[in-house]
């Protein structure tokens, strides 16, 4: 009886260690990808960051391709869920334009400070092979839909100009947010200043032009 319990405990501990090592590899890969980008990321560097020998990575992931694909999936999901959690926490009476600005702030916070996974996604999406991009498509569509619904709600409330191509506006905003990790770091100022500037651009770019300032 005792030997059976010991065997079960050993198997449980082994599974726990295996899952912890796999998670460590994912975090290491996200960190390297967020700093170096898809093309420059090497499996040997990921293994070193995870404190493993490179061949050991293949025990958990069949290839560099599979590992990066998993990082992208985790990162995209975490980005979307973080933004949604911030929006869900807002008071129900929050104005639609304020929700858009809160979403922009959450997006920047998670990709620049809170998650290497999110930074890896926003920095590398354009470099990924077609099959990885296809795997990400569903979650990407959910996130795009979230932004589309926010902008449409603001438009219905009279907070977005009628002359704008709203579809193009959404893509321009998301493109700017996703490009930020390529050029921004703390030497450029605080993230609070960056967020304030971003929100100002969104409000004044989408919002109605004050009377007397029309071209």
PyMOL commands that set and color helices and strands:
alter all, ss='L'
color gray80, all
select helices_A, chain A and resi 2-36+43-49+54-57+64-88+96-114+116-127+130-156+166-183+186-188+191-206
alter helices_A, ss='H'
color red, helices_A
deselect
rebuild
show_as cartoon
